[in-house]
Amino acid sequence: MDDSSVLLDTNVLLEATAPARDLHRAALRVLDEWPNRGARLCVSGQILREYLVVATRDPEHNGLGLGVTDALANVEAFAGRCRFLGETREVAERLRELLRSVDCTGKRIHDANLVATCLAHGVSGLVTANLGDFERFGNQVDVKLLGG
């Protein structure tokens, strides 16, 4: 991969799906315009699983309330527009290295795995709506704020 590749955090896909969300238009710009400017959009199995979890969860529990059929159709659409990064042995090794060097526990390990995925696949950037989730990892990946 090269400097033009970016991993899309799950929240980018969720924002793109839900018109009522604050960053909906910004997420659509990433999906629709960035590839025209040379960016290679990437996702992983983790990101697509997390999307399915939130997309099918009830709105009362911060979900989108989609049915499985609609959520799967969205995943297919996202997967068709993005390069899929596999969860390889190298990703697992990079994750272990990160956890040895960065204070990270509990569900924050999901964020560490996204950074490890970028590092293992040579992806230089990550787009997210939550910069704070990735501050602990320093400048190992260029984290871009959605809408920023």
Phi and psi in radians as a Rosetta constraint file:
Dihedral C 1 N 2 CA 2 C 2 CIRCULARHARMONIC -2.421 0.35
Dihedral N 2 CA 2 C 2 N 3 CIRCULARHARMONIC -3.038 0.35
Dihedral C 2 N 3 CA 3 C 3 CIRCULARHARMONIC -1.114 0.35
Dihedral N 3 CA 3 C 3 N 4 CIRCULARHARMONIC -0.228 0.35
Dihedral C 3 N 4 CA 4 C 4 CIRCULARHARMONIC -1.555 0.35
Dihedral N 4 CA 4 C 4 N 5 CIRCULARHARMONIC -0.035 0.35
Dihedral C 4 N 5 CA 5 C 5 CIRCULARHARMONIC -1.536 0.35
Dihedral N 5 CA 5 C 5 N 6 CIRCULARHARMONIC 2.374 0.35
Dihedral C 5 N 6 CA 6 C 6 CIRCULARHARMONIC -2.347 0.35
Dihedral N 6 CA 6 C 6 N 7 CIRCULARHARMONIC 2.413 0.35
Dihedral C 6 N 7 CA 7 C 7 CIRCULARHARMONIC -1.546 0.35
Dihedral N 7 CA 7 C 7 N 8 CIRCULARHARMONIC 2.294 0.35
Dihedral C 7 N 8 CA 8 C 8 CIRCULARHARMONIC -1.611 0.35
Dihedral N 8 CA 8 C 8 N 9 CIRCULARHARMONIC 2.115 0.35
Dihedral C 8 N 9 CA 9 C 9 CIRCULARHARMONIC -1.156 0.35
Dihedral N 9 CA 9 C 9 N 10 CIRCULARHARMONIC 2.727 0.35
Dihedral C 9 N 10 CA 10 C 10 CIRCULARHARMONIC -0.937 0.35
Dihedral N 10 CA 10 C 10 N 11 CIRCULARHARMONIC -0.668 0.35
Dihedral C 10 N 11 CA 11 C 11 CIRCULARHARMONIC -1.125 0.35
Dihedral N 11 CA 11 C 11 N 12 CIRCULARHARMONIC -0.413 0.35
Dihedral C 11 N 12 CA 12 C 12 CIRCULARHARMONIC -1.170 0.35
Dihedral N 12 CA 12 C 12 N 13 CIRCULARHARMONIC -0.764 0.35
Dihedral C 12 N 13 CA 13 C 13 CIRCULARHARMONIC -1.171 0.35
Dihedral N 13 CA 13 C 13 N 14 CIRCULARHARMONIC -0.677 0.35
Dihedral C 13 N 14 CA 14 C 14 CIRCULARHARMONIC -1.146 0.35
Dihedral N 14 CA 14 C 14 N 15 CIRCULARHARMONIC -0.754 0.35
Dihedral C 14 N 15 CA 15 C 15 CIRCULARHARMONIC -1.083 0.35
Dihedral N 15 CA 15 C 15 N 16 CIRCULARHARMONIC -0.683 0.35
Dihedral C 15 N 16 CA 16 C 16 CIRCULARHARMONIC -1.162 0.35
Dihedral N 16 CA 16 C 16 N 17 CIRCULARHARMONIC -0.495 0.35
Dihedral C 16 N 17 CA 17 C 17 CIRCULARHARMONIC -1.395 0.35
Dihedral N 17 CA 17 C 17 N 18 CIRCULARHARMONIC -0.589 0.35
Dihedral C 17 N 18 CA 18 C 18 CIRCULARHARMONIC -1.880 0.35
Dihedral N 18 CA 18 C 18 N 19 CIRCULARHARMONIC 1.806 0.35
Dihedral C 18 N 19 CA 19 C 19 CIRCULARHARMONIC -1.006 0.35
Dihedral N 19 CA 19 C 19 N 20 CIRCULARHARMONIC -0.463 0.35
Dihedral C 19 N 20 CA 20 C 20 CIRCULARHARMONIC -1.382 0.35
Dihedral N 20 CA 20 C 20 N 21 CIRCULARHARMONIC -0.199 0.35
Dihedral C 20 N 21 CA 21 C 21 CIRCULARHARMONIC -1.310 0.35
Dihedral N 21 CA 21 C 21 N 22 CIRCULARHARMONIC 2.592 0.35
Dihedral C 21 N 22 CA 22 C 22 CIRCULARHARMONIC -1.022 0.35
Dihedral N 22 CA 22 C 22 N 23 CIRCULARHARMONIC -0.631 0.35
Dihedral C 22 N 23 CA 23 C 23 CIRCULARHARMONIC -1.827 0.35
Dihedral N 23 CA 23 C 23 N 24 CIRCULARHARMONIC 0.391 0.35
Dihedral C 23 N 24 CA 24 C 24 CIRCULARHARMONIC -0.982 0.35
Dihedral N 24 CA 24 C 24 N 25 CIRCULARHARMONIC -0.912 0.35
Dihedral C 24 N 25 CA 25 C 25 CIRCULARHARMONIC -1.129 0.35
Dihedral N 25 CA 25 C 25 N 26 CIRCULARHARMONIC -0.659 0.35
Dihedral C 25 N 26 CA 26 C 26 CIRCULARHARMONIC -1.123 0.35
Dihedral N 26 CA 26 C 26 N 27 CIRCULARHARMONIC -0.692 0.35
Dihedral C 26 N 27 CA 27 C 27 CIRCULARHARMONIC -1.163 0.35
Dihedral N 27 CA 27 C 27 N 28 CIRCULARHARMONIC -0.700 0.35
Dihedral C 27 N 28 CA 28 C 28 CIRCULARHARMONIC -1.119 0.35
Dihedral N 28 CA 28 C 28 N 29 CIRCULARHARMONIC -0.629 0.35
Dihedral C 28 N 29 CA 29 C 29 CIRCULARHARMONIC -1.078 0.35
Dihedral N 29 CA 29 C 29 N 30 CIRCULARHARMONIC -0.755 0.35
Dihedral C 29 N 30 CA 30 C 30 CIRCULARHARMONIC -1.038 0.35
Dihedral N 30 CA 30 C 30 N 31 CIRCULARHARMONIC -0.858 0.35
Dihedral C 30 N 31 CA 31 C 31 CIRCULARHARMONIC -1.188 0.35
Dihedral N 31 CA 31 C 31 N 32 CIRCULARHARMONIC -0.671 0.35
Dihedral C 31 N 32 CA 32 C 32 CIRCULARHARMONIC -1.592 0.35
Dihedral N 32 CA 32 C 32 N 33 CIRCULARHARMONIC -0.617 0.35
Dihedral C 32 N 33 CA 33 C 33 CIRCULARHARMONIC -1.790 0.35
Dihedral N 33 CA 33 C 33 N 34 CIRCULARHARMONIC -0.638 0.35
Dihedral C 33 N 34 CA 34 C 34 CIRCULARHARMONIC -1.018 0.35
Dihedral N 34 CA 34 C 34 N 35 CIRCULARHARMONIC -0.737 0.35
Dihedral C 34 N 35 CA 35 C 35 CIRCULARHARMONIC -1.061 0.35
Dihedral N 35 CA 35 C 35 N 36 CIRCULARHARMONIC -0.563 0.35
Dihedral C 35 N 36 CA 36 C 36 CIRCULARHARMONIC -1.191 0.35
Dihedral N 36 CA 36 C 36 N 37 CIRCULARHARMONIC -0.333 0.35
Dihedral C 36 N 37 CA 37 C 37 CIRCULARHARMONIC -1.724 0.35
Dihedral N 37 CA 37 C 37 N 38 CIRCULARHARMONIC 0.150 0.35
Dihedral C 37 N 38 CA 38 C 38 CIRCULARHARMONIC 1.725 0.35
Dihedral N 38 CA 38 C 38 N 39 CIRCULARHARMONIC 0.006 0.35
Dihedral C 38 N 39 CA 39 C 39 CIRCULARHARMONIC -1.352 0.35
Dihedral N 39 CA 39 C 39 N 40 CIRCULARHARMONIC 2.407 0.35
Dihedral C 39 N 40 CA 40 C 40 CIRCULARHARMONIC -1.747 0.35
Dihedral N 40 CA 40 C 40 N 41 CIRCULARHARMONIC 1.951 0.35
Dihedral C 40 N 41 CA 41 C 41 CIRCULARHARMONIC -1.439 0.35
Dihedral N 41 CA 41 C 41 N 42 CIRCULARHARMONIC 2.395 0.35
Dihedral C 41 N 42 CA 42 C 42 CIRCULARHARMONIC -2.270 0.35
Dihedral N 42 CA 42 C 42 N 43 CIRCULARHARMONIC 2.607 0.35
Dihedral C 42 N 43 CA 43 C 43 CIRCULARHARMONIC -2.379 0.35
Dihedral N 43 CA 43 C 43 N 44 CIRCULARHARMONIC 2.957 0.35
Dihedral C 43 N 44 CA 44 C 44 CIRCULARHARMONIC -2.319 0.35
Dihedral N 44 CA 44 C 44 N 45 CIRCULARHARMONIC 2.993 0.35
Dihedral C 44 N 45 CA 45 C 45 CIRCULARHARMONIC -1.021 0.35
Dihedral N 45 CA 45 C 45 N 46 CIRCULARHARMONIC -0.696 0.35
Dihedral C 45 N 46 CA 46 C 46 CIRCULARHARMONIC -1.021 0.35
Dihedral N 46 CA 46 C 46 N 47 CIRCULARHARMONIC -0.800 0.35
Dihedral C 46 N 47 CA 47 C 47 CIRCULARHARMONIC -1.121 0.35
Dihedral N 47 CA 47 C 47 N 48 CIRCULARHARMONIC -0.762 0.35
Dihedral C 47 N 48 CA 48 C 48 CIRCULARHARMONIC -1.190 0.35
Dihedral N 48 CA 48 C 48 N 49 CIRCULARHARMONIC -0.645 0.35
Dihedral C 48 N 49 CA 49 C 49 CIRCULARHARMONIC -1.121 0.35
Dihedral N 49 CA 49 C 49 N 50 CIRCULARHARMONIC -0.811 0.35
Dihedral C 49 N 50 CA 50 C 50 CIRCULARHARMONIC -1.065 0.35
Dihedral N 50 CA 50 C 50 N 51 CIRCULARHARMONIC -0.686 0.35
Dihedral C 50 N 51 CA 51 C 51 CIRCULARHARMONIC -1.043 0.35
Dihedral N 51 CA 51 C 51 N 52 CIRCULARHARMONIC -0.840 0.35
Dihedral C 51 N 52 CA 52 C 52 CIRCULARHARMONIC -1.047 0.35
Dihedral N 52 CA 52 C 52 N 53 CIRCULARHARMONIC -0.679 0.35
Dihedral C 52 N 53 CA 53 C 53 CIRCULARHARMONIC -1.055 0.35
Dihedral N 53 CA 53 C 53 N 54 CIRCULARHARMONIC -0.893 0.35
Dihedral C 53 N 54 CA 54 C 54 CIRCULARHARMONIC -1.304 0.35
Dihedral N 54 CA 54 C 54 N 55 CIRCULARHARMONIC -0.689 0.35
Dihedral C 54 N 55 CA 55 C 55 CIRCULARHARMONIC -1.087 0.35
Dihedral N 55 CA 55 C 55 N 56 CIRCULARHARMONIC -0.604 0.35
Dihedral C 55 N 56 CA 56 C 56 CIRCULARHARMONIC -1.666 0.35
Dihedral N 56 CA 56 C 56 N 57 CIRCULARHARMONIC -0.046 0.35
Dihedral C 56 N 57 CA 57 C 57 CIRCULARHARMONIC -1.388 0.35
Dihedral N 57 CA 57 C 57 N 58 CIRCULARHARMONIC 2.625 0.35
Dihedral C 57 N 58 CA 58 C 58 CIRCULARHARMONIC -1.050 0.35
Dihedral N 58 CA 58 C 58 N 59 CIRCULARHARMONIC 2.495 0.35
Dihedral C 58 N 59 CA 59 C 59 CIRCULARHARMONIC -1.011 0.35
Dihedral N 59 CA 59 C 59 N 60 CIRCULARHARMONIC -0.534 0.35
Dihedral C 59 N 60 CA 60 C 60 CIRCULARHARMONIC -1.103 0.35
Dihedral N 60 CA 60 C 60 N 61 CIRCULARHARMONIC -0.329 0.35
Dihedral C 60 N 61 CA 61 C 61 CIRCULARHARMONIC -2.012 0.35
Dihedral N 61 CA 61 C 61 N 62 CIRCULARHARMONIC 0.631 0.35
Dihedral C 61 N 62 CA 62 C 62 CIRCULARHARMONIC 1.105 0.35
Dihedral N 62 CA 62 C 62 N 63 CIRCULARHARMONIC 0.563 0.35
Dihedral C 62 N 63 CA 63 C 63 CIRCULARHARMONIC -1.869 0.35
Dihedral N 63 CA 63 C 63 N 64 CIRCULARHARMONIC -3.118 0.35
Dihedral C 63 N 64 CA 64 C 64 CIRCULARHARMONIC -1.688 0.35
Dihedral N 64 CA 64 C 64 N 65 CIRCULARHARMONIC -0.282 0.35
Dihedral C 64 N 65 CA 65 C 65 CIRCULARHARMONIC 1.252 0.35
Dihedral N 65 CA 65 C 65 N 66 CIRCULARHARMONIC 0.409 0.35
Dihedral C 65 N 66 CA 66 C 66 CIRCULARHARMONIC -1.371 0.35
Dihedral N 66 CA 66 C 66 N 67 CIRCULARHARMONIC 2.654 0.35
Dihedral C 66 N 67 CA 67 C 67 CIRCULARHARMONIC -1.298 0.35
Dihedral N 67 CA 67 C 67 N 68 CIRCULARHARMONIC 2.811 0.35
Dihedral C 67 N 68 CA 68 C 68 CIRCULARHARMONIC -1.047 0.35
Dihedral N 68 CA 68 C 68 N 69 CIRCULARHARMONIC -0.718 0.35
Dihedral C 68 N 69 CA 69 C 69 CIRCULARHARMONIC -1.048 0.35
Dihedral N 69 CA 69 C 69 N 70 CIRCULARHARMONIC -0.804 0.35
Dihedral C 69 N 70 CA 70 C 70 CIRCULARHARMONIC -1.178 0.35
Dihedral N 70 CA 70 C 70 N 71 CIRCULARHARMONIC -0.728 0.35
Dihedral C 70 N 71 CA 71 C 71 CIRCULARHARMONIC -1.111 0.35
Dihedral N 71 CA 71 C 71 N 72 CIRCULARHARMONIC -0.725 0.35
Dihedral C 71 N 72 CA 72 C 72 CIRCULARHARMONIC -1.159 0.35
Dihedral N 72 CA 72 C 72 N 73 CIRCULARHARMONIC -0.643 0.35
Dihedral C 72 N 73 CA 73 C 73 CIRCULARHARMONIC -1.095 0.35
Dihedral N 73 CA 73 C 73 N 74 CIRCULARHARMONIC -0.693 0.35
Dihedral C 73 N 74 CA 74 C 74 CIRCULARHARMONIC -1.115 0.35
Dihedral N 74 CA 74 C 74 N 75 CIRCULARHARMONIC -0.750 0.35
Dihedral C 74 N 75 CA 75 C 75 CIRCULARHARMONIC -1.060 0.35
Dihedral N 75 CA 75 C 75 N 76 CIRCULARHARMONIC -0.732 0.35
Dihedral C 75 N 76 CA 76 C 76 CIRCULARHARMONIC -1.063 0.35
Dihedral N 76 CA 76 C 76 N 77 CIRCULARHARMONIC -0.737 0.35
Dihedral C 76 N 77 CA 77 C 77 CIRCULARHARMONIC -1.122 0.35
Dihedral N 77 CA 77 C 77 N 78 CIRCULARHARMONIC -0.775 0.35
Dihedral C 77 N 78 CA 78 C 78 CIRCULARHARMONIC -1.108 0.35
Dihedral N 78 CA 78 C 78 N 79 CIRCULARHARMONIC -0.790 0.35
Dihedral C 78 N 79 CA 79 C 79 CIRCULARHARMONIC -1.085 0.35
Dihedral N 79 CA 79 C 79 N 80 CIRCULARHARMONIC -0.572 0.35
Dihedral C 79 N 80 CA 80 C 80 CIRCULARHARMONIC -1.243 0.35
Dihedral N 80 CA 80 C 80 N 81 CIRCULARHARMONIC -0.352 0.35
Dihedral C 80 N 81 CA 81 C 81 CIRCULARHARMONIC -1.763 0.35
Dihedral N 81 CA 81 C 81 N 82 CIRCULARHARMONIC -0.159 0.35
Dihedral C 81 N 82 CA 82 C 82 CIRCULARHARMONIC -2.205 0.35
Dihedral N 82 CA 82 C 82 N 83 CIRCULARHARMONIC 2.690 0.35
Dihedral C 82 N 83 CA 83 C 83 CIRCULARHARMONIC -1.405 0.35
Dihedral N 83 CA 83 C 83 N 84 CIRCULARHARMONIC 2.375 0.35
Dihedral C 83 N 84 CA 84 C 84 CIRCULARHARMONIC -1.616 0.35
Dihedral N 84 CA 84 C 84 N 85 CIRCULARHARMONIC 2.189 0.35
Dihedral C 84 N 85 CA 85 C 85 CIRCULARHARMONIC -1.772 0.35
Dihedral N 85 CA 85 C 85 N 86 CIRCULARHARMONIC 2.079 0.35
Dihedral C 85 N 86 CA 86 C 86 CIRCULARHARMONIC -1.261 0.35
Dihedral N 86 CA 86 C 86 N 87 CIRCULARHARMONIC 2.701 0.35
Dihedral C 86 N 87 CA 87 C 87 CIRCULARHARMONIC -1.596 0.35
Dihedral N 87 CA 87 C 87 N 88 CIRCULARHARMONIC 1.495 0.35
Dihedral C 87 N 88 CA 88 C 88 CIRCULARHARMONIC -1.635 0.35
Dihedral N 88 CA 88 C 88 N 89 CIRCULARHARMONIC 3.033 0.35
Dihedral C 88 N 89 CA 89 C 89 CIRCULARHARMONIC -1.020 0.35
Dihedral N 89 CA 89 C 89 N 90 CIRCULARHARMONIC -0.702 0.35
Dihedral C 89 N 90 CA 90 C 90 CIRCULARHARMONIC -1.101 0.35
Dihedral N 90 CA 90 C 90 N 91 CIRCULARHARMONIC -0.662 0.35
Dihedral C 90 N 91 CA 91 C 91 CIRCULARHARMONIC -1.054 0.35
Dihedral N 91 CA 91 C 91 N 92 CIRCULARHARMONIC -0.797 0.35
Dihedral C 91 N 92 CA 92 C 92 CIRCULARHARMONIC -1.095 0.35
Dihedral N 92 CA 92 C 92 N 93 CIRCULARHARMONIC -0.689 0.35
Dihedral C 92 N 93 CA 93 C 93 CIRCULARHARMONIC -1.159 0.35
Dihedral N 93 CA 93 C 93 N 94 CIRCULARHARMONIC -0.756 0.35
Dihedral C 93 N 94 CA 94 C 94 CIRCULARHARMONIC -1.096 0.35
Dihedral N 94 CA 94 C 94 N 95 CIRCULARHARMONIC -0.676 0.35
Dihedral C 94 N 95 CA 95 C 95 CIRCULARHARMONIC -1.062 0.35
Dihedral N 95 CA 95 C 95 N 96 CIRCULARHARMONIC -0.815 0.35
Dihedral C 95 N 96 CA 96 C 96 CIRCULARHARMONIC -1.068 0.35
Dihedral N 96 CA 96 C 96 N 97 CIRCULARHARMONIC -0.710 0.35
Dihedral C 96 N 97 CA 97 C 97 CIRCULARHARMONIC -1.066 0.35
Dihedral N 97 CA 97 C 97 N 98 CIRCULARHARMONIC -0.784 0.35
Dihedral C 97 N 98 CA 98 C 98 CIRCULARHARMONIC -1.059 0.35
Dihedral N 98 CA 98 C 98 N 99 CIRCULARHARMONIC -0.782 0.35
Dihedral C 98 N 99 CA 99 C 99 CIRCULARHARMONIC -1.171 0.35
Dihedral N 99 CA 99 C 99 N 100 CIRCULARHARMONIC -0.435 0.35
Dihedral C 99 N 100 CA 100 C 100 CIRCULARHARMONIC -1.326 0.35
Dihedral N 100 CA 100 C 100 N 101 CIRCULARHARMONIC -0.428 0.35
Dihedral C 100 N 101 CA 101 C 101 CIRCULARHARMONIC -1.913 0.35
Dihedral N 101 CA 101 C 101 N 102 CIRCULARHARMONIC -0.252 0.35
Dihedral C 101 N 102 CA 102 C 102 CIRCULARHARMONIC -2.197 0.35
Dihedral N 102 CA 102 C 102 N 103 CIRCULARHARMONIC 2.365 0.35
Dihedral C 102 N 103 CA 103 C 103 CIRCULARHARMONIC -1.199 0.35
Dihedral N 103 CA 103 C 103 N 104 CIRCULARHARMONIC 1.862 0.35
Dihedral C 103 N 104 CA 104 C 104 CIRCULARHARMONIC -2.700 0.35
Dihedral N 104 CA 104 C 104 N 105 CIRCULARHARMONIC 2.120 0.35
Dihedral C 104 N 105 CA 105 C 105 CIRCULARHARMONIC -2.411 0.35
Dihedral N 105 CA 105 C 105 N 106 CIRCULARHARMONIC 2.991 0.35
Dihedral C 105 N 106 CA 106 C 106 CIRCULARHARMONIC 1.016 0.35
Dihedral N 106 CA 106 C 106 N 107 CIRCULARHARMONIC -2.470 0.35
Dihedral C 106 N 107 CA 107 C 107 CIRCULARHARMONIC -1.206 0.35
Dihedral N 107 CA 107 C 107 N 108 CIRCULARHARMONIC -0.227 0.35
Dihedral C 107 N 108 CA 108 C 108 CIRCULARHARMONIC -1.159 0.35
Dihedral N 108 CA 108 C 108 N 109 CIRCULARHARMONIC -0.279 0.35
Dihedral C 108 N 109 CA 109 C 109 CIRCULARHARMONIC -1.133 0.35
Dihedral N 109 CA 109 C 109 N 110 CIRCULARHARMONIC -0.472 0.35
Dihedral C 109 N 110 CA 110 C 110 CIRCULARHARMONIC -1.049 0.35
Dihedral N 110 CA 110 C 110 N 111 CIRCULARHARMONIC -0.728 0.35
Dihedral C 110 N 111 CA 111 C 111 CIRCULARHARMONIC -1.136 0.35
Dihedral N 111 CA 111 C 111 N 112 CIRCULARHARMONIC -0.736 0.35
Dihedral C 111 N 112 CA 112 C 112 CIRCULARHARMONIC -1.046 0.35
Dihedral N 112 CA 112 C 112 N 113 CIRCULARHARMONIC -0.647 0.35
Dihedral C 112 N 113 CA 113 C 113 CIRCULARHARMONIC -1.165 0.35
Dihedral N 113 CA 113 C 113 N 114 CIRCULARHARMONIC -0.599 0.35
Dihedral C 113 N 114 CA 114 C 114 CIRCULARHARMONIC -1.135 0.35
Dihedral N 114 CA 114 C 114 N 115 CIRCULARHARMONIC -0.730 0.35
Dihedral C 114 N 115 CA 115 C 115 CIRCULARHARMONIC -1.102 0.35
Dihedral N 115 CA 115 C 115 N 116 CIRCULARHARMONIC -0.769 0.35
Dihedral C 115 N 116 CA 116 C 116 CIRCULARHARMONIC -1.064 0.35
Dihedral N 116 CA 116 C 116 N 117 CIRCULARHARMONIC -0.665 0.35
Dihedral C 116 N 117 CA 117 C 117 CIRCULARHARMONIC -1.092 0.35
Dihedral N 117 CA 117 C 117 N 118 CIRCULARHARMONIC -0.785 0.35
Dihedral C 117 N 118 CA 118 C 118 CIRCULARHARMONIC -1.034 0.35
Dihedral N 118 CA 118 C 118 N 119 CIRCULARHARMONIC -0.851 0.35
Dihedral C 118 N 119 CA 119 C 119 CIRCULARHARMONIC -1.098 0.35
Dihedral N 119 CA 119 C 119 N 120 CIRCULARHARMONIC -0.756 0.35
Dihedral C 119 N 120 CA 120 C 120 CIRCULARHARMONIC -1.184 0.35
Dihedral N 120 CA 120 C 120 N 121 CIRCULARHARMONIC -0.553 0.35
Dihedral C 120 N 121 CA 121 C 121 CIRCULARHARMONIC -1.761 0.35
Dihedral N 121 CA 121 C 121 N 122 CIRCULARHARMONIC 0.082 0.35
Dihedral C 121 N 122 CA 122 C 122 CIRCULARHARMONIC 1.225 0.35
Dihedral N 122 CA 122 C 122 N 123 CIRCULARHARMONIC 0.518 0.35
Dihedral C 122 N 123 CA 123 C 123 CIRCULARHARMONIC -1.604 0.35
Dihedral N 123 CA 123 C 123 N 124 CIRCULARHARMONIC 2.168 0.35
Dihedral C 123 N 124 CA 124 C 124 CIRCULARHARMONIC -1.504 0.35
Dihedral N 124 CA 124 C 124 N 125 CIRCULARHARMONIC -0.328 0.35
Dihedral C 124 N 125 CA 125 C 125 CIRCULARHARMONIC -2.312 0.35
Dihedral N 125 CA 125 C 125 N 126 CIRCULARHARMONIC 2.789 0.35
Dihedral C 125 N 126 CA 126 C 126 CIRCULARHARMONIC -2.438 0.35
Dihedral N 126 CA 126 C 126 N 127 CIRCULARHARMONIC 2.293 0.35
Dihedral C 126 N 127 CA 127 C 127 CIRCULARHARMONIC -1.860 0.35
Dihedral N 127 CA 127 C 127 N 128 CIRCULARHARMONIC 2.262 0.35
Dihedral C 127 N 128 CA 128 C 128 CIRCULARHARMONIC -2.581 0.35
Dihedral N 128 CA 128 C 128 N 129 CIRCULARHARMONIC 2.772 0.35
Dihedral C 128 N 129 CA 129 C 129 CIRCULARHARMONIC -1.593 0.35
Dihedral N 129 CA 129 C 129 N 130 CIRCULARHARMONIC -0.078 0.35
Dihedral C 129 N 130 CA 130 C 130 CIRCULARHARMONIC -2.250 0.35
Dihedral N 130 CA 130 C 130 N 131 CIRCULARHARMONIC 1.443 0.35
Dihedral C 130 N 131 CA 131 C 131 CIRCULARHARMONIC -0.984 0.35
Dihedral N 131 CA 131 C 131 N 132 CIRCULARHARMONIC -0.657 0.35
Dihedral C 131 N 132 CA 132 C 132 CIRCULARHARMONIC -1.021 0.35
Dihedral N 132 CA 132 C 132 N 133 CIRCULARHARMONIC -0.482 0.35
Dihedral C 132 N 133 CA 133 C 133 CIRCULARHARMONIC -1.132 0.35
Dihedral N 133 CA 133 C 133 N 134 CIRCULARHARMONIC -0.348 0.35
Dihedral C 133 N 134 CA 134 C 134 CIRCULARHARMONIC -2.056 0.35
Dihedral N 134 CA 134 C 134 N 135 CIRCULARHARMONIC -0.011 0.35
Dihedral C 134 N 135 CA 135 C 135 CIRCULARHARMONIC -1.026 0.35
Dihedral N 135 CA 135 C 135 N 136 CIRCULARHARMONIC -0.652 0.35
Dihedral C 135 N 136 CA 136 C 136 CIRCULARHARMONIC -1.059 0.35
Dihedral N 136 CA 136 C 136 N 137 CIRCULARHARMONIC -0.333 0.35
Dihedral C 136 N 137 CA 137 C 137 CIRCULARHARMONIC -1.636 0.35
Dihedral N 137 CA 137 C 137 N 138 CIRCULARHARMONIC 0.109 0.35
Dihedral C 137 N 138 CA 138 C 138 CIRCULARHARMONIC 1.043 0.35
Dihedral N 138 CA 138 C 138 N 139 CIRCULARHARMONIC -2.403 0.35
Dihedral C 138 N 139 CA 139 C 139 CIRCULARHARMONIC -1.803 0.35
Dihedral N 139 CA 139 C 139 N 140 CIRCULARHARMONIC 0.490 0.35
Dihedral C 139 N 140 CA 140 C 140 CIRCULARHARMONIC -1.140 0.35
Dihedral N 140 CA 140 C 140 N 141 CIRCULARHARMONIC -0.500 0.35
Dihedral C 140 N 141 CA 141 C 141 CIRCULARHARMONIC -2.405 0.35
Dihedral N 141 CA 141 C 141 N 142 CIRCULARHARMONIC 2.489 0.35
Dihedral C 141 N 142 CA 142 C 142 CIRCULARHARMONIC -1.351 0.35
Dihedral N 142 CA 142 C 142 N 143 CIRCULARHARMONIC 1.799 0.35
Dihedral C 142 N 143 CA 143 C 143 CIRCULARHARMONIC -1.595 0.35
Dihedral N 143 CA 143 C 143 N 144 CIRCULARHARMONIC 2.156 0.35
Dihedral C 143 N 144 CA 144 C 144 CIRCULARHARMONIC -1.886 0.35
Dihedral N 144 CA 144 C 144 N 145 CIRCULARHARMONIC 2.355 0.35
Dihedral C 144 N 145 CA 145 C 145 CIRCULARHARMONIC -1.419 0.35
Dihedral N 145 CA 145 C 145 N 146 CIRCULARHARMONIC 2.225 0.35
Dihedral C 145 N 146 CA 146 C 146 CIRCULARHARMONIC -1.088 0.35
Dihedral N 146 CA 146 C 146 N 147 CIRCULARHARMONIC 2.190 0.35
Dihedral C 146 N 147 CA 147 C 147 CIRCULARHARMONIC 1.430 0.35
Dihedral N 147 CA 147 C 147 N 148 CIRCULARHARMONIC 0.008 0.35
